[in-house]
Amino acid sequence: MRLPIDDDNHIARDIDARFKLIREKYLSALKPAIEMINTNVMIRDGTITQVDSFEPHKVKEFYECFIKLLDGWKTTGISTSKTDDLHRIYCQLSKEAGRHRLTGYFGIQYHALPYFKVDNQVIILQNRLNLIANEAGTVFTTIATKGDQIIQRELERIGYGNMNIDDLLIKLIEDKELADSLDKKAAAAENEFPKFQEMSKKRDKVFSELNNLMIEVYQILPNSIDYNKLIQGEEGAIADINLEKVKNQRTKETDSYVNISKLSKEDAKLIDSTLLEVESALMQIESSGSKENS
């Protein structure tokens, strides 16, 4: 089961209170690592603007420290993932507390937005790209006209020169071999214009140079999010802990259902002390961060 526990008994309330403290301490300890710093960037029209960004490597350093402080906890290390511009950095940890297992997911979710470095070369390359595009447009018009003439001659050769456009479209849909043949003949028109191919190479080279001048700006809201907000793609920090019952000590098979009302005092104490280890580690990081800033 995922904490907090939706149960109205003193054991559940104690566990939830501890988990609430963990979330609070996690966010406060993490905040220095996700502090937003003002930085200059350039947008596509060459305008220089200021945006806020944090440094993801500081978050990884935070998790490295966090993992080292949790002695006896198993971990898969620090992981990253992304979906389009939505990025995640996280670590997963687990430890058995008697007949139960606690598994924690601690991570951040943030957006990575592309900008250009503040470099005059960006403007030079953008202007060069515009010149290539204008020149290519003129050549392409010539190629298209040439291609149309080639297709028309081929249609006349095979007896379809006077066919109306609707019937011709149906014929091309039905006869894939004919459609492919016409397409290849039209594409061959480009070979008569080596300048067009040369411009394509120049364009690709300019794009490559512009990509080398791209940087990512990382944006996050310094707030706590739960599992549902994580799934919905919201920015923020998440501390998610699951409590499971270990059904078989040999195979380590677990059951996600835990009857909190039937927990023994010993089990409840072990769960609380294991959660306290997480809280203490976060308090230690928070304390060391405060000393560095003082």
N, C-alpha and C positions, 0 to 999 in steps of 0.2 A: 504494500500500500504506500501511496505517496503522502508524505507529510505536507501540511498539517493533517491531523486525524480528525475526522468528523464524528466525534463520539463524546458524549457528555459524562465522563467519569474522571476522577482525580488523576489517574495514570495518564490518560490522553491529554489532559490539561497540562500536566507537568512536561510531557514530551513536546507538546506544541509550544509551550513557553520557551523551552530550550531551543527549539528550531527557530522560533521568532528571533531570539538573540543571535543565533548563527547568521541568519539573513542580514540582520542589522550590522553585525560586526564584519561580515563579508563585504558589504557595500562600502562601509567606512574605511576598511583596510585596503580595498581595491581602488578607491577614488584617486589617490595620487598617481596610479598607473594609467588612469584614463582621463587625466586632466587635459583639457583642450588648450592648445597653444595656437596663437594667431600666427599665420604664415602667409607670405605673398605667393600668388600663383597667376598664371596668364590664361585667359580664355581664348577661344578660336579667332576672335577678331583682333587679337593682340592687346586687348585691354588688360591692365594689371589690376587685380582685385585681392582682397584679403579674405581668407576663410579660416575657420577653426579646425584643428586636427589634433589627434592624439597619436602616440607612438606604440603600435602593437607589440614591439619587442619588450616594452616595459611590462606589459600584461603577462607575457611568457615568463619573464623573470619573476614576477609575482607568484605564478603557479609553481615554478621551480622551487622557490622558497617554501611555499605552502606544503608541497609534497614532502620535502625534506623534514619538515617539522612534524609530520604525521607518521611517527614511527609505528611499524606494525600494520600499516594500511597497505593493501595491494592497489596498484595503479597501472593504468595502460599508458601513462605519460601524458604529455601535452599534445593535443590534436588540433587540427584546423580543418575547416570545411567552408564551402561557399556555394551559393546559388545566385547566379548573376552578380549583382553588386552587394548582396547580403552575405556577410562573412561571419564566421564564428571561430573563437579560440576557446578551448575548454580542456578540462581534465576530469577524469572519472576515478573515484577511489572507493574501496570497499573494505569492510572489516567485520568479522563475526563478533557478536556480543552474546556469548553463551549459545543459546539455541536459536539465535536470530542473526540476521545479516543486515548491515546498513550499507547502502550504496549511494554515494553522493556524486552529483553532476554539478560542477562549478564552471561557469563559463560567461562569456560576453557575446553579444550579438550586435553587429555594427554594419554601417554602410561604407563602401569604398567608392569614391567618386573620382573620375579622371579629370585632370587638368594638365596644362603645359607648365614646364619650368619657366621661370622669368628669364627669358633668353631672346635676344633680338633675332636669333637664327629662326625662331618660330615664324616671325613676320616675313622674313626673306623666303622661307620655304612655302608659306601660304601663298605669297604672290607668285612664286614660280609654279605652283600647282594651278593657280587660276589661268596663267598664260598657257600652260599645257592643255587645260580643259577647253579653252577657247579655240586653240589651234586644232585640237582633236575633233571638236564639234564640226568645224568646216570640212575636215578630211572625211569624217564619218558620213556627212551628208552626201559627199561624192561617192563614197563606197556604197551607201544605201541605194543611190540612183543606179550605180553600176550593177548592183545585185538584183535590183528589180528588172533591169533590162535582160540580165542573164536568165532569170526565172521565166520572163515573158517569152524569150526565144525558145526555151526548152519546152514550155507549154504548147507553143505553136508547132514545134517539131513533132510532138506526140499527139497532136490533134485536139488539144484542150485550149487553144488560144482564144476562142470565142465563147467559152463556157462562162456563164454568169457566176458571180462571186459566191453565192449561196451553194450552188451545185459543186463548185470547185472545193469549197471548204468541206462539204460532205465527202467528196472523193478523197481528199487528203486525210480525213479522219479514218476512212475505210481502208485506204491503201497506205500503210505505214512505210513500205519500201519506196513508194513514190515521194512521200513527204521527206524522208531521210535523204533521198537523192537530190531533191531540190534544195534542201537545206545545205548540203555539202557544196553544191555548185555555187550557191549564193555566198557561202563562207569563203570560197576560193577567191572571191573578188578582193578580199583583204590582202592576199598575196601579191596583188598587183600594186599595192600601196605600202611598200616597206616602211615608209615614213610613219604610218599609223602604228605599226608594230614597235618602231623605235620610240614613239611617244608613250606607248603603253609601258615600256621598260623604264622610261624616265619617270612616269607617274608613280610606278611601283617603288622606284628608288626614293622619291621624295616622301611617299607615305612611310617608308621604312625609317627615314631620317626623322620624320615627325614623331613616329612611335617611340623613337629613342629619347625624345624630349618630353615624353608623357610621364606624369607622376600621379600617384593616387593620394587622395586626401581621405582620412579616416574619421568618420563622425559617429558619435554615440551619445545617448542621453545618460547622464549619471544617475540613473534610477534603477530600482529593483523590478524585475519582471518575473512572472511565474511561468510555468510550463505552457499554459495556453497562449500567453502573449508571445512566448518564444516561437511557437508554431505559427502564429499569425504574422510573424516577421517584424515585431517591434524591436526597437533598439534598447539595450540595457544590459544589466548584469543579473544572472540567474544562479541561485543556489537551490538545487533540487535534491531531496533525499528520499530514498525508498527504504521501507522496512519490510523484510521478508522473514518467514520462518524457515529454518533449515530442517527439512524433513528427513534427510539422510546424511549423517556426518561423514560416511564413507564416500558417497558419490557427490556430496554437496548439493543435492537436489533441493530446491526451495519452493515454497508456496507463497504466492503474493498476498494471500488472505491471512491476516493476523487478528485474532479475537483479543482486542486490547483489554476488555473487561475481565478476561481470564488469565492475564499475565500475572505471574508470581512476583512477589516483591523483589526477589533476587534477579529475575529477568528484567524487570523495570529499572532496577538499579544499574545493571550492566549496560542497558541501552542508554540510560542517561549519562553514565560515565564515559561511554564511547562518543556520544554527541559532545560531551564536555571537552574531549580531546580536540575536536574540530574548532569549537569556540575558543579554546585556549590558544591554538595555533594562530587563529585570526587576530586575537588580541595581542599576541606577541609581534606579529607583523605590523599591526596598527601602532603599537608602542614604539617599535624601532623606526617607523616612518616619522612619528612625531618628534623623536629625538634628532633625526637628521634635519628636520625643518626648523628646529629651535636654535 
